[in-house]
Amino acid sequence: MKSGRGSKQNSKRGGTFSAARIATRVAELGRQISKASGGKRLDVVITLDRGFVFGADLIRHIDAPTVCHFVREDVRDVEQGGHARREVAFGRGPDVKGRDVLLVDAVLESGVTQEFLLRRLGENQPRSLRLAVLLDKPEQRKVGLEPDYFGFRTASNGLWVGYGLAASSGMGRNGKSLSIKPLAGKR
């Protein structure tokens, strides 16, 4: 993946991102993606449960024919040989052979899940494969993955809630802005 095309000015440690600021940034990303697509068909693969609100708003700002696909991740923490590890699985992905593909997710933290999904999509031999995320948390990265497009870069260790992202209780997903909730046991 190429280095992110988002702006350094979109970096934030804490606080909130207002609905107006999110809308402005999503529109900017849509223009960038439209320009890069050159008006060609774009297959947009959106991750459920986190990426659907961002994905829906983003595709409305892409000026190119789009086909939407949705994938749901199944993440399990398992113990194997006395070591804890995380398993990530996805259902059957879309057939994107020879197509320009944009994977859309809300948050890029460790990058493990997105890297796995990008590899799976890449097995279908798309013409191009790019990643767009709303929030990029590079300090949390565990793999060498950078988004091609990002809305905001943040160093927060907290949990972002709103704009499709939910707290651990499942609440807060329908907020129009994004705000940080501290993680349990952290201050």
N, C-alpha and C positions, 0 to 999 in steps of 0.2 A: 504494500500500500504506500501511496505517496504521503509526504508530510501534509499535515492538516492545512486547509485553505482558510480556516477561520481567522479572525482577527485577534491579536494579542489584547486589544482593548476589551475583549469580552471575557477577561479573566476575573474570577471572583472567589474570595475565601469564604464568605458567609453571607447571610441575609436572604434577600429574595430577588427574583427576577419578575418584574411586573408583566401583566398580560400584554400591555402595549410594547414593551421591550422584546418579549418573546415573538410577538407577531411581526415586528420589524425585522428581527433577525431571521426568522423563518422565511420571510419574503426575500431577503437578501440571498439566502441559501438557494431558494428556488430559482432566482435569476442566475446564480453561478452554475447550477446544475443544468439549466436550460441552455446556457451558452456552451457548456462542455458537450452537451448531447448533440448540438448542431441540428436540432429538429428531428433527429432520428428517434424511433421507438425506444422506449426505456422500460425494462421490466423492473418494477420496484418490489422488492421482497421486504415485507414489514414483519418485525418480530412482535408476537403477542406474548405477553400481556403488557409490556412496558411501552412499546413503540407505536401503538395504534393512533393516539391523538396527534403526536408529532408527525407521523406518516401521513395522516389524513390532511393536516394543514399543509404539509410540505408539497404533496402532489398537486394541490390546488394552485401552487405557485410555479409549477414546472410547465413551461410552454413547449411541450413535445407530447406526442402520443404516449400514453402510459398504460401498462398492464400491471395490475396489482396482484401480488401473491402474499399469502400470510403463512408464517411458520410459528409453531409453538414449541418452546423448549421444555424439556423435562430434565430438571437438575436434581440429582440425588447425591447426598453425602453417604459414602459407604466406607466400611472398614475392611481392609484386605491385608492379611499378614501382619496385623497389629498396627497398620498405618492407615490413617484417615485420608481419603481422597474424594474428589468430586467427579461424578460422572455427568456428562451432558449428552443428551440425545435429542434428536429432532425427528419428526415424522418424515415421510417421503417429501423431498423438496421438489420444487417446480422444474420442469424441463426448460433450461435456458441456453441450450446449445446454440452457439453463434449469435447470441443476443447481448446487448449492453444491459448490465445488471447493476442496480443500486440497492445495497442492503441498508435498511433503515432500522435503527434501534435508538432508544431514548438515552441510555447512559453507557459510556465506555469506561469501565474501571480497570479490572485486571486484564481484560482483553481476551481471556481464555475462551469464553463462550463465542464471541464474535469471530475469533480466529478459526475456531472449529467449524462454525457455520460457513465462513468464507471458503475454507478448504473443501467442504462438502459441495457448495455451489460450484466451485472451480472444477470439480470432477466432471461436471457436465459441459465443460469447455465453452464458457461464454466468450464473446468477443472482448468484453471488458467487464471488470468487476470492481466496484467502488463501495466505500462505506461512508454513510452519513449518520451522525449522532447529534442529539440535542446537547447533551452534557459530556464533556471530555474531562476525565480525572486522571491525567498522566502520571501523577505521583503514586497512583495505585497499580500501575501497569506491571504485569508479571510476564508479558510476552512482548516481542518487538513489533507492535502493531500501532499504527497511527491512522486516524480517520482521514479520509479524503476531504470531508466536509464536517464541520462541527459548528454548533450554535454558540456555545459558551464553554470556556475552559474554567475549571474550578479546582481548588486545592482542598476543598472541604472534605472532611472525613464523615460528615453527617449524612443523613438520609434525606434526599430531596423528595418533597411531597407536592402534589398538584400537577396539573397539565398531563394527566394520564398516569402519573406515578403515585403509588399508594404507600402509606405507612405500613409497618409490619401487621397492624390490625386490619389492613385492607381499606382503611378510611383515607379520605383526602384526595382521592384520584380525580375527582371532578372539579378541583380548584382551577381557576383560570390563570393563576400565577404560580410560580414555584417558590417554595420556602424550605429552609433546612430544619430538620428535626434532629436533635442530638441522638446518637446511637446509645442504647442502654449501656450503662457502665462507663461512658466516656463523657468528658466535659471539655 
